[in-house]
Amino acid sequence: MTAYLKLDHIDKSFARGSQVSEVLKDIRLTIDKGEFVSIIGHSGCGKSTLLNLIAGLTKVSAGAVLLEDKEVDSPGPERAVVFQNHSLLPWLTVYENINLAVSKVFGRTKSKAERHDWIMRNLDLVQMAHARDKRPAEISGGMKQRVGIARALAMEPKILLLDEPFGALDALTRAHLQDAVMDIHSRLGSTTIMITHDVDEAVLLSDRIVMMTNGPAATIGEVLAVPLARPRRRVELSSDRTFLRCREAVLKFLYERHRFVEAAE
Amino acid sequence: MSIQTIEDTKVKAFPTPAKPAEVIAFTARARRRFDPLVIAGRLASALVPPVIVITLMLIVWQVACSSPTSSLPPPSQVWNEAYDLIAHPFFNNGPQDIGLAWRVLISLQRVAIGFGLAAIAGVALGALVGQSIWAMRGLDPVFQILRTVPPLAWLPLSLAAFRDSSPSALFVIFITSIWPIIINTAVGVRNIPQDYRNVARILRLNQFEFFVKIMVPAAAPYIFTGLRIGIGLSWLAIVAAEMLTGGVGIGFFIWDAWNSSRLPDIIVALAYIGVTGFCLDRLVAGLGAFVTRGATAK
């Protein structure tokens, strides 16, 4: 069986004038259908660049991103992204924001009534149906991120890409949203890749954790499988031995073997 | 995988049942109260100062111009001699003898056509310049030079090109008001956050959808700034252009009054022009505020 998503020897470098900076080097990873994979690493290690490569927002310098054995080199709704800062369009209501995506993706295949039902189903999924007529400025950060997730899910993506989706939220709201994402993942079985810098979040949500070395020319240092049964409950897990061992492994990777050193200019 | 329970008498944790995610915040909406006293107070504080200033100005003007040798008429003379114009803005006594409101409307009609065309062309060109780095490199220097040309300097050229005064006046309005619209639209388009562009790319919006659904609403505050400057300039230009091209607009009226030495009429016409320009500015500003509500909020 071939992998659902394959990152095949990916290099990425940015050229600024004559200076070429190598950001990612020889990234090799395969992800199965339905898997939840987190990518963790210190800031500046190219996590977000990697996600943008998978999304197709940035082009690879060498290698290829293969989704179901087809190369992807441009963005598309089958690889929906939930952005760190939600990126909802402020002049549209919650409903209209999702409708923009739904009418573009399903404009030909679904009738108007079906599209409406689909929008409402996705809003229900993130428990935001009550705010359908609100504008993004009128709802809280956590609610915006929920709508961002609903918009991404409404595209019915093959892969859901989460770019530090909870980074800008306070700890309690973040926990709420992590639970919501776990719940959605268990219900829809969506293949998900999440960028994060939060060790607990990575262990709690992921099937596997991809740990990145520091840049320049960052690469995958280690991949840790998280053998915890689902559904996972954060309170019970906080004392679980497997959870703690996974957490320790990630912490050791990040703070002992690949300690973050501020780049000296 | 078994869940480990720890036996620790010191730490007691009570797990709460998993609740569905809750509404995290409500936006409170303050109810506005309609208190007649408060409203009257606000009205007074808005109206009393300008009324005082205008009264003082009229008094100074009256005193300064009341000597018989004065070259300009005092307000009392303006009131007496131009009373017809002030009191009856809508009279109509034949083709060249009409009230000032009619003249303003005729000028406004010209502005509407010229400015309307400038708005369409300006937003389209501004979008092009804002979106394409090569269009900007090529066109921006040309725009920067042409926009400094005074409106009336275009008039002889457009008279030569159109061989008629009416389209020439329209062209002068168009060419005067288009620059701020182009430049502001371009800045607005250049400032569209990369996130919105990424959303558009992931949804694979085509050029037209991107223009209508992302670019115009995202750049709307900038576009309306440009439109507001543009309508002010076109009102400046029409009065000047009509002085030279003739017709029945308010600009020509001033020129005509000057040629027959009716200074009070000119002063009344100036007041009309000022008030109309002010209304136009407020109209576009209000329209902009209405259209862009929410667009600037994060």
Interface residues (C-beta under 8 A of the other chain):
Chain A: A55 G56 L57 S74 P75 G76 P77 R79 A80 V81 F83 N85 S87 L89 P90 W91 L100 A101 K104 V105 V126 Q127 H130 K134 R135 P136 A137 E138 I139 S140 G142 M143 R146 M155 T173 H176 L177 D179 A180 P227 L228 A229 R233 V235 E236 L237 S239 D240 R241 T242
Chain B: M1 I3 Q4 T5 I6 A13 P15 A18 P20 A21 E22 V23 I24 A25 T27 P193 D195 Y196 N198 V199 R201 I202 L203 R204 L205 E209 K213 I214 P217 A218 A220 T292 G294 A295 T296 A297 K298
